[in-house]
Amino acid sequence: MTIRRLCGALRVRGVTDLLLVLLLAGGFAALPVFALLPSLWGFAAASAVTYIADEVLHSRAPGFVRRLATLQLTRPLRFAVRTVMLLALASRTDAPDAVLVTALAVFSAHFAAMMLYTALHHAVRRRRVLPLGVRNLDMSELPIPEQPPAFLYRRFLRKLLHLDLPAHAGLLAALATGAWGVAYAGFAVTVAVPVLGVLALLLQYRRVRRMPARDEVFAEVNRRLAAYRPQVALYFSFAAVSRDFMYQVNMWIETLEQLDMRPVIILRERASFRHLSRTWLPVVCVPKADDLAELELSGVRVVLYPGNAGKNVHMLRVAEAKHVFIGHGDSDKLASSNRVSKVYDEIWVAGRAGRDRYQRVRHAISDSAIVEVGRPQLAPIRLHAEHTPGPLPVVLYAPTWEGWSDDDCHTSLIPMGVPLIEKLLQENVRVVYKPHPLTGKRSAEAAEADRAIRELLRTDNEQRGAAEAEAAVAAARPRLKEIQERLDELAGRLGGDDAEQLREARLPDRAAAAEWQELRAEWHRIFWETRGPVRHNVILKSLPALYDCFNQADILISDVSSVVADFVASLKPYVLTNAHDLPDEEFRAAYTTAGGAYLLDRDCTRLTEILDSVRAPHTDPMALARRTLKEYVLGSDHPSSMERFNAAANALAAKSEAERLEAETELAA
């Protein structure tokens, strides 16, 4: 436990990374000792250790490297310290004055060249930052220069810093042999290559001075939007966009693609594109509020919001459109009945439960503003009757995260996550553990519980003799990686900076949608087949998808969250954690989704009894309650959710257009 806490404090993943940290620290501590003794071979070994450990930690433990930077122990400073210690060693070993002076001049010139290169790089990058980003619109007519070659542009500081190696190696070799020509040869390489790099980047700077002006970019984008004539927009913003948040957009893409109207996706953070899923819909990313007002969106009649964010006000000011909060999941959390939703014209919920939830917030939302549209995303979830059990019951544990404050902390990870997994492992079941993407972002206790659960499952896999499964997983990894790379390509996650992505933006190939679906299906098939029937699995990435985990599971254990509401669609047994040990009646009264759930107390005393509902389905007393709850939470199956969602969008667009025409008539009169 002490080692795990130390790893957490240093932001490293395990014992191997911790050893690398100790090697890095020990190497740097040894440098001045060997320089002052002096010990040439000791210094060479310590220097090599610091080089290698530093490089490996950048790949394996970026969190630790960032922690060093916050302490002002940046990478250039670490390289400078190593250089100063080398000069001290050369002085202590009585190197000729000419060599010492030359070495000092060379290393100074090397750092000066790095500073100049960095300034040029920043100048090039600033000029290549455009006011917006675009996907699935043909922007080929904009005269945007190509991005500089990767060897000049990407990770340039790492490359420049390591150019001190020839000088270091040459000087150490000269100190060992007395052949000073080797030192001068290393000095020449260390100076010449950065100078050539600066000259090459100067040529790139001349090219980027021909970048199109802001007005040209907006004129071309608006011309393309005018030709497309969008009618409905999905608008998304979040303060710290990452893969963890973009699920709120990605879950709606297939629904948008099936609408009768022409949709467009509007994003506000540049990082959004890196995690946007595949779509043929036009996507525009506009970071600045003033620039958002420049977009040609006069034909948009309905704007959909999957999240409540401060930047929503920049779009809400568009009076010609109707604004709808659709959320990113239906649950008993505060976000699913927030008074802030009053700013929208309508709120679309899945079923009657969503309507009742808002009605409990008295004087906040009028009943007429709430529309029940179902959950179109749930189509891939297979019903309980279609599920084929494996040799061991599959328990999906999907806890929610700790929330933005302790007041809305619904996660079971902190109070009962670890003992729950320990008891599950005694029940001879197969565990699929899928924590919320934001787990541990705010709470160190949640992060510690998450690490402990992963370690428990890893250890149990070893005891189960999962070596064959591990071999199969390793054998399948190249194919899974190949599929993932093709999926990224189909999603438009191209390399390059913002300007390069805008330069490469083209009209989408809608036929690629079929390939996308086939590849995702193949990825999931290979993933689950290679895991075997008894191996526990920890799911941390976007693949396998949550709904595919639903289809693998016999039973779900989760907290109050939208995961439970979605799982209800399968009609499979599910468990809600009652970490505060509320009386059953009180808990079911407080949380709608508890109506069809088994309730698990903090000490997990009911766990064996609950699992009997999976081992012997005829003893499942909550089956009828789940059927009733499904319609209450998700609405009727007829008409389908997609039909209801589409009808709601059409009706609201028609209402918006009618109001616009009426306003124009009144103005003309």
Solvent accessible surface area in square Angstrom, and as a share of the most:
residue,aa,sasa,rsa
1,M,119,0.53
2,T,110,0.64
3,I,96,0.49
4,R,72,0.26
5,R,159,0.58
6,L,81,0.40
7,C,6,0.03
8,G,25,0.24
9,A,59,0.46
10,L,43,0.21
11,R,128,0.47
12,V,8,0.04
13,R,170,0.62
14,G,25,0.24
15,V,87,0.50
16,T,78,0.45
17,D,1,0.00
18,L,14,0.07
19,L,98,0.49
20,L,26,0.13
21,V,11,0.06
22,L,101,0.50
23,L,93,0.46
24,L,9,0.04
25,A,60,0.47
26,G,39,0.38
27,G,5,0.05
28,F,38,0.16
29,A,66,0.51
30,A,24,0.19
31,L,0,0.00
32,P,48,0.30
33,V,83,0.48
34,F,57,0.24
35,A,0,0.00
36,L,107,0.53
37,L,112,0.56
38,P,52,0.33
39,S,33,0.22
40,L,31,0.15
41,W,186,0.65
42,G,16,0.15
43,F,0,0.00
44,A,28,0.21
45,A,59,0.46
46,A,7,0.05
47,S,4,0.03
48,A,47,0.37
49,V,52,0.30
50,T,0,0.00
51,Y,23,0.09
52,I,112,0.57
53,A,3,0.02
54,D,4,0.02
55,E,54,0.24
56,V,52,0.30
57,L,1,0.01
58,H,39,0.17
59,S,85,0.55
60,R,88,0.32
61,A,3,0.02
62,P,61,0.38
63,G,10,0.09
64,F,13,0.05
65,V,22,0.13
66,R,148,0.54
67,R,76,0.28
68,L,20,0.10
69,A,45,0.35
70,T,97,0.56
71,L,111,0.55
72,Q,131,0.58
73,L,81,0.41
74,T,50,0.29
75,R,24,0.09
76,P,42,0.27
77,L,78,0.39
78,R,16,0.06
79,F,2,0.01
80,A,29,0.22
81,V,58,0.33
82,R,0,0.00
83,T,7,0.04
84,V,84,0.48
85,M,38,0.17
86,L,0,0.00
87,L,31,0.15
88,A,30,0.23
89,L,0,0.00
90,A,0,0.00
91,S,62,0.40
92,R,126,0.46
93,T,50,0.29
94,D,127,0.66
95,A,8,0.06
96,P,52,0.33
97,D,113,0.58
98,A,63,0.49
99,V,3,0.02
100,L,39,0.19
101,V,102,0.59
102,T,41,0.24
103,A,0,0.00
104,L,107,0.53
105,A,59,0.45
106,V,13,0.07
107,F,7,0.03
108,S,62,0.40
109,A,42,0.33
110,H,2,0.01
111,F,50,0.21
112,A,55,0.43
113,A,13,0.10
114,M,9,0.04
115,M,142,0.64
116,L,97,0.48
117,Y,6,0.02
118,T,37,0.22
119,A,58,0.45
120,L,20,0.10
121,H,8,0.04
122,H,67,0.30
123,A,19,0.15
124,V,0,0.00
125,R,115,0.42
126,R,160,0.58
127,R,106,0.39
128,R,2,0.01
129,V,75,0.43
130,L,7,0.04
131,P,23,0.14
132,L,1,0.00
133,G,9,0.08
134,V,5,0.03
135,R,21,0.08
136,N,15,0.08
137,L,6,0.03
138,D,32,0.16
139,M,1,0.00
140,S,57,0.37
141,E,116,0.52
142,L,15,0.07
143,P,85,0.54
144,I,10,0.05
145,P,18,0.11
146,E,92,0.41
147,Q,32,0.14
148,P,3,0.02
149,P,53,0.33
150,A,57,0.44
151,F,138,0.58
152,L,14,0.07
153,Y,16,0.06
154,R,139,0.51
155,R,157,0.57
156,F,24,0.10
157,L,62,0.31
158,R,58,0.21
159,K,84,0.36
160,L,11,0.05
161,L,0,0.00
162,H,41,0.18
163,L,38,0.19
164,D,2,0.01
165,L,76,0.38
166,P,39,0.25
167,A,0,0.00
168,H,3,0.01
169,A,58,0.45
170,G,5,0.05
171,L,0,0.00
172,L,28,0.14
173,A,40,0.31
174,A,0,0.00
175,L,29,0.15
176,A,45,0.35
177,T,100,0.58
178,G,42,0.40
179,A,50,0.39
180,W,70,0.25
181,G,52,0.50
182,V,69,0.40
183,A,0,0.00
184,Y,89,0.34
185,A,60,0.47
186,G,8,0.07
187,F,5,0.02
188,A,61,0.47
189,V,67,0.39
190,T,0,0.00
191,V,46,0.27
192,A,49,0.38
193,V,63,0.36
194,P,1,0.01
195,V,71,0.41
196,L,117,0.58
197,G,12,0.12
198,V,10,0.06
199,L,96,0.48
200,A,32,0.25
201,L,0,0.00
202,L,75,0.37
203,L,111,0.55
204,Q,20,0.09
205,Y,54,0.20
206,R,164,0.60
207,R,80,0.29
208,V,1,0.01
209,R,152,0.56
210,R,158,0.58
211,M,29,0.13
212,P,11,0.07
213,A,58,0.45
214,R,98,0.36
215,D,101,0.52
216,E,85,0.38
217,V,0,0.00
218,F,8,0.03
219,A,63,0.49
220,E,17,0.08
221,V,0,0.00
222,N,33,0.17
223,R,119,0.44
224,R,51,0.18
225,L,0,0.00
226,A,55,0.43
227,A,82,0.64
228,Y,42,0.16
229,R,147,0.54
230,P,5,0.03
231,Q,53,0.24
232,V,1,0.00
233,A,0,0.00
234,L,0,0.00
235,Y,1,0.01
236,F,2,0.01
237,S,5,0.03
238,F,37,0.16
239,A,104,0.80
240,A,64,0.50
241,V,18,0.10
242,S,36,0.23
243,R,118,0.43
244,D,28,0.15
245,F,14,0.06
246,M,0,0.00
247,Y,67,0.25
248,Q,9,0.04
249,V,0,0.00
250,N,42,0.22
251,M,46,0.20
252,W,6,0.02
253,I,3,0.02
254,E,89,0.40
255,T,3,0.02
256,L,0,0.00
257,E,30,0.13
258,Q,108,0.48
259,L,15,0.08
260,D,103,0.53
261,M,20,0.09
262,R,74,0.27
263,P,4,0.02
264,V,0,0.00
265,I,0,0.00
266,I,0,0.00
267,L,0,0.00
268,R,3,0.01
269,E,24,0.11
270,R,85,0.31
271,A,22,0.17
272,S,0,0.00
273,F,17,0.07
274,R,145,0.53
275,H,29,0.13
276,L,0,0.00
277,S,20,0.13
278,R,15,0.05
279,T,10,0.06
280,W,41,0.14
281,L,0,0.00
282,P,5,0.03
283,V,0,0.00
284,V,1,0.00
285,C,3,0.02
286,V,0,0.00
287,P,32,0.20
288,K,138,0.58
289,A,25,0.19
290,D,111,0.58
291,D,8,0.04
292,L,8,0.04
293,A,71,0.55
294,E,82,0.37
295,L,15,0.07
296,E,66,0.30
297,L,23,0.11
298,S,78,0.50
299,G,34,0.33
300,V,4,0.03
301,R,27,0.10
302,V,0,0.00
303,V,0,0.00
304,L,0,0.00
305,Y,0,0.00
306,P,0,0.00
307,G,10,0.10
308,N,54,0.28
309,A,27,0.21
310,G,66,0.63
311,K,71,0.30
312,N,5,0.03
313,V,89,0.51
314,H,46,0.21
315,M,2,0.01
316,L,39,0.19
317,R,134,0.49
318,V,45,0.26
319,A,95,0.74
320,E,97,0.43
321,A,5,0.04
322,K,28,0.12
323,H,10,0.04
324,V,0,0.00
325,F,13,0.06
326,I,14,0.07
327,G,6,0.06
328,H,51,0.23
329,G,21,0.20
330,D,10,0.05
331,S,5,0.04
332,D,23,0.12
333,K,44,0.19
334,L,124,0.62
335,A,55,0.43
336,S,16,0.10
337,S,14,0.09
338,N,37,0.19
339,R,137,0.50
340,V,80,0.46
341,S,0,0.00
342,K,122,0.52
343,V,89,0.51
344,Y,14,0.05
345,D,63,0.33
346,E,27,0.12
347,I,3,0.01
348,W,8,0.03
349,V,11,0.06
350,A,2,0.02
351,G,0,0.00
352,R,123,0.45
353,A,0,0.00
354,G,0,0.00
355,R,33,0.12
356,D,35,0.18
357,R,11,0.04
358,Y,4,0.02
359,Q,72,0.32
360,R,141,0.51
361,V,33,0.19
362,R,174,0.64
363,H,154,0.69
364,A,5,0.04
365,I,17,0.08
366,S,67,0.44
367,D,72,0.37
368,S,100,0.65
369,A,17,0.13
370,I,5,0.03
371,V,40,0.23
372,E,53,0.24
373,V,3,0.02
374,G,2,0.02
375,R,15,0.05
376,P,17,0.11
377,Q,19,0.09
378,L,17,0.08
379,A,92,0.72
380,P,81,0.51
381,I,16,0.08
382,R,105,0.38
383,L,68,0.34
384,H,64,0.29
385,A,101,0.78
386,E,104,0.47
387,H,28,0.12
388,T,116,0.67
389,P,94,0.59
390,G,43,0.42
391,P,101,0.63
392,L,24,0.12
393,P,23,0.14
394,V,9,0.05
395,V,0,0.00
396,L,1,0.00
397,Y,0,0.00
398,A,4,0.03
399,P,3,0.02
400,T,3,0.02
401,W,25,0.09
402,E,1,0.00
403,G,7,0.07
404,W,156,0.55
405,S,47,0.30
406,D,114,0.59
407,D,141,0.73
408,D,49,0.25
409,C,42,0.25
410,H,52,0.23
411,T,6,0.04
412,S,1,0.01
413,L,2,0.01
414,I,60,0.31
415,P,39,0.24
416,M,0,0.00
417,G,0,0.00
418,V,39,0.22
419,P,51,0.32
420,L,0,0.00
421,I,0,0.00
422,E,74,0.33
423,K,75,0.32
424,L,0,0.00
425,L,33,0.16
426,Q,146,0.65
427,E,34,0.15
428,N,94,0.48
429,V,0,0.00
430,R,16,0.06
431,V,0,0.00
432,V,2,0.01
433,Y,0,0.00
434,K,32,0.13
435,P,13,0.08
436,H,36,0.16
437,P,68,0.43
438,L,10,0.05
439,T,23,0.13
440,G,22,0.22
441,K,131,0.56
442,R,97,0.36
443,S,16,0.10
444,A,85,0.66
445,E,117,0.53
446,A,0,0.00
447,A,21,0.16
448,E,36,0.16
449,A,10,0.08
450,D,8,0.04
451,R,75,0.27
452,A,11,0.09
453,I,0,0.00
454,R,90,0.33
455,E,62,0.28
456,L,47,0.23
457,L,2,0.01
458,R,118,0.43
459,T,48,0.28
460,D,21,0.11
461,N,15,0.08
462,E,110,0.49
463,Q,139,0.62
464,R,64,0.23
465,G,55,0.53
466,A,9,0.07
467,A,76,0.59
468,E,150,0.67
469,A,17,0.13
470,E,73,0.33
471,A,65,0.51
472,A,37,0.29
473,V,6,0.03
474,A,50,0.38
475,A,81,0.63
476,A,11,0.08
477,R,136,0.50
478,P,88,0.56
479,R,83,0.30
480,L,17,0.09
481,K,129,0.54
482,E,96,0.43
483,I,1,0.00
484,Q,57,0.26
485,E,99,0.44
486,R,78,0.28
487,L,2,0.01
488,D,42,0.22
489,E,99,0.44
490,L,30,0.15
491,A,3,0.02
492,G,17,0.17
493,R,59,0.21
494,L,83,0.41
495,G,63,0.60
496,G,33,0.32
497,D,32,0.16
498,D,43,0.22
499,A,0,0.00
500,E,28,0.13
501,Q,35,0.16
502,L,1,0.01
503,R,62,0.23
504,E,67,0.30
505,A,8,0.06
506,R,115,0.42
507,L,125,0.62
508,P,44,0.28
509,D,98,0.51
510,R,145,0.53
511,A,77,0.60
512,A,18,0.14
513,A,29,0.23
514,A,60,0.46
515,E,61,0.27
516,W,14,0.05
517,Q,83,0.37
518,E,119,0.53
519,L,22,0.11
520,R,63,0.23
521,A,65,0.50
522,E,43,0.19
523,W,20,0.07
524,H,17,0.08
525,R,126,0.46
526,I,22,0.11
527,F,14,0.06
528,W,22,0.08
529,E,113,0.51
530,T,23,0.14
531,R,31,0.11
532,G,21,0.21
533,P,75,0.47
534,V,56,0.32
535,R,34,0.12
536,H,2,0.01
537,N,3,0.01
538,V,49,0.28
539,I,4,0.02
540,L,93,0.46
541,K,154,0.65
542,S,61,0.39
543,L,15,0.07
544,P,3,0.02
545,A,24,0.19
546,L,45,0.22
547,Y,36,0.14
548,D,32,0.17
549,C,1,0.00
550,F,1,0.00
551,N,9,0.05
552,Q,49,0.22
553,A,0,0.00
554,D,8,0.04
555,I,0,0.00
556,L,0,0.00
557,I,0,0.00
558,S,0,0.00
559,D,1,0.00
560,V,6,0.03
561,S,7,0.04
562,S,31,0.20
563,V,27,0.16
564,V,0,0.00
565,A,0,0.00
566,D,6,0.03
567,F,0,0.00
568,V,1,0.01
569,A,11,0.08
570,S,0,0.00
571,L,21,0.11
572,K,1,0.00
573,P,2,0.01
574,Y,0,0.00
575,V,0,0.00
576,L,0,0.00
577,T,10,0.06
578,N,7,0.03
579,A,14,0.11
580,H,141,0.63
581,D,78,0.40
582,L,58,0.29
583,P,78,0.49
584,D,41,0.21
585,E,134,0.60
586,E,92,0.41
587,F,8,0.03
588,R,78,0.28
589,A,86,0.67
590,A,56,0.43
591,Y,43,0.16
592,T,17,0.10
593,T,2,0.01
594,A,0,0.00
595,G,33,0.32
596,G,0,0.00
597,A,0,0.00
598,Y,25,0.10
599,L,4,0.02
600,L,0,0.00
601,D,26,0.14
602,R,106,0.39
603,D,94,0.49
604,C,5,0.03
605,T,106,0.61
606,R,88,0.32
607,L,4,0.02
608,T,73,0.42
609,E,127,0.57
610,I,5,0.03
611,L,1,0.01
612,D,58,0.30
613,S,5,0.04
614,V,25,0.14
615,R,104,0.38
616,A,27,0.21
617,P,87,0.54
618,H,162,0.72
619,T,66,0.38
620,D,19,0.10
621,P,99,0.63
622,M,32,0.14
623,A,42,0.33
624,L,137,0.68
625,A,33,0.25
626,R,4,0.01
627,R,152,0.56
628,T,92,0.53
629,L,12,0.06
630,K,30,0.13
631,E,108,0.48
632,Y,70,0.27
633,V,0,0.00
634,L,11,0.06
635,G,10,0.09
636,S,46,0.30
637,D,87,0.45
638,H,158,0.70
639,P,75,0.47
640,S,48,0.31
641,S,24,0.16
642,M,33,0.15
643,E,102,0.46
644,R,43,0.16
645,F,0,0.00
646,N,25,0.13
647,A,57,0.44
648,A,13,0.10
649,A,1,0.00
650,N,50,0.26
651,A,64,0.50
652,L,5,0.02
653,A,10,0.08
654,A,62,0.48
655,K,106,0.45
656,S,4,0.03
657,E,54,0.24
658,A,58,0.45
659,E,73,0.33
660,R,67,0.24
661,L,88,0.44
662,E,100,0.45
663,A,57,0.44
664,E,85,0.38
665,T,90,0.52
666,E,117,0.53
667,L,159,0.79
668,A,93,0.72
669,A,118,0.91
